[in-house]
Amino acid sequence: MKIKEREEAGVAILELSGKIMGGPDSEKFSSTLKQLIHEEKTRVLIDLGKVTWVNSTGLGILISGYTTMKRNNGEMKLLNVSERIESIFMVTKLASVFESYKDETEAIQSFVTD
């Protein structure tokens, strides 16, 4: 998994690519979120548009990230979830946990209106 970081309108956007499978990915994602929290960037949008696969450990990474942000009075939302990954979220009932958007502008606006 690769992580590319950028910011739009006060929202940190993490563009993930490749496979989210655990191991080093878990530490990389966790440390990136902790750094954002340290920088007081607590509105985070995770772009999954270039993610090709998520296994059960990968789901755990996303859940852990969500929990980390919530504990620090932050928010984590998802962008560009593929049909394949969306179906995994539906089966595991995670679709009811994560707010998910197809449009980046709409996703960014959702942080303002919450």
C-alpha positions as CSV (number, residue, x, y, z in Angstrom):
1,M,0.0,0.0,0.0
2,K,1.2,3.5,-0.8
3,I,-0.1,6.7,0.8
4,K,0.0,10.1,-0.9
5,E,-1.0,13.0,1.3
6,R,-2.5,16.3,0.3
7,E,-4.9,18.9,1.8
8,E,-8.0,20.7,0.4
9,A,-10.0,23.3,2.3
10,G,-8.7,22.2,5.7
11,V,-9.3,18.5,5.0
12,A,-6.4,16.1,4.9
13,I,-6.8,13.7,2.0
14,L,-4.9,10.4,2.1
15,E,-4.8,8.7,-1.3
16,L,-4.2,5.0,-0.8
17,S,-3.1,2.7,-3.6
18,G,-2.4,-0.9,-4.0
19,K,-3.5,-3.6,-1.6
20,I,-4.4,-3.0,2.1
21,M,-3.3,-6.2,3.7
22,G,-1.8,-5.5,7.1
23,G,1.8,-5.9,8.2
24,P,3.9,-2.8,7.4
25,D,0.7,-1.2,5.9
26,S,-0.8,-1.1,9.4
27,E,2.1,0.8,10.9
28,K,2.4,3.2,8.0
29,F,-1.3,4.1,8.1
30,S,-1.4,4.4,11.8
31,S,1.7,6.6,12.0
32,T,0.4,8.8,9.2
33,L,-2.9,9.4,11.2
34,K,-1.0,10.0,14.4
35,Q,1.1,12.6,12.6
36,L,-2.0,14.3,11.3
37,I,-3.5,14.4,14.8
38,H,-0.2,15.8,16.1
39,E,-0.5,18.6,13.5
40,E,-4.1,19.1,14.7
41,K,-5.5,17.9,11.3
42,T,-8.5,15.9,12.5
43,R,-10.7,16.0,9.4
44,V,-9.4,13.1,7.2
45,L,-10.7,11.8,3.9
46,I,-9.4,8.4,2.8
47,D,-9.4,8.1,-1.0
48,L,-9.7,4.4,-1.9
49,G,-10.0,4.9,-5.7
50,K,-6.6,3.2,-6.4
51,V,-7.0,0.4,-3.9
52,T,-7.2,-2.9,-5.6
53,W,-7.9,-5.2,-2.6
54,V,-8.6,-5.1,1.1
55,N,-8.4,-8.3,3.2
56,S,-9.7,-8.7,6.8
57,T,-6.5,-7.3,8.2
58,G,-6.9,-4.3,5.9
59,L,-10.5,-3.8,7.2
60,G,-9.0,-3.8,10.7
61,I,-6.5,-1.1,9.7
62,L,-9.4,1.1,8.4
63,I,-11.5,0.5,11.6
64,S,-8.5,1.3,13.8
65,G,-7.9,4.5,11.9
66,Y,-11.6,5.5,12.3
67,T,-11.4,4.7,16.0
68,T,-8.1,6.7,16.4
69,M,-9.7,9.7,14.8
70,K,-12.8,9.5,16.9
71,R,-10.8,9.3,20.1
72,N,-9.0,12.5,19.2
73,N,-12.2,14.4,18.3
74,G,-11.7,13.9,14.6
75,E,-13.5,12.4,11.7
76,M,-12.5,9.9,9.0
77,K,-14.6,9.5,5.9
78,L,-14.1,7.5,2.7
79,L,-13.9,8.5,-0.9
80,N,-14.1,6.5,-4.2
81,V,-14.9,3.1,-2.7
82,S,-14.9,0.6,-5.5
83,E,-17.9,-1.8,-6.0
84,R,-15.7,-4.7,-4.9
85,I,-14.7,-3.0,-1.6
86,E,-18.2,-1.7,-1.1
87,S,-19.5,-5.2,-1.3
88,I,-17.0,-6.2,1.4
89,F,-18.3,-3.3,3.6
90,M,-21.9,-4.4,3.0
91,V,-21.2,-8.0,4.0
92,T,-19.3,-7.0,7.1
93,K,-21.8,-4.3,8.0
94,L,-19.0,-1.7,7.9
95,A,-21.0,0.3,5.4
96,S,-23.0,1.6,8.3
97,V,-19.9,2.7,10.1
98,F,-18.1,4.7,7.4
99,E,-19.4,7.7,5.6
100,S,-18.6,7.2,2.0
101,Y,-18.6,9.6,-1.0
102,K,-18.1,9.3,-4.7
103,D,-17.4,13.0,-5.2
104,E,-14.5,14.7,-3.6
105,T,-16.1,18.2,-3.4
106,E,-19.2,16.7,-1.7
107,A,-17.0,14.8,0.7
108,I,-15.1,17.9,1.7
109,Q,-18.3,19.9,2.1
110,S,-19.6,17.1,4.4
111,F,-17.0,18.0,7.0
112,V,-18.2,21.6,7.1
113,T,-21.9,20.7,7.4
114,D,-21.4,18.1,10.2
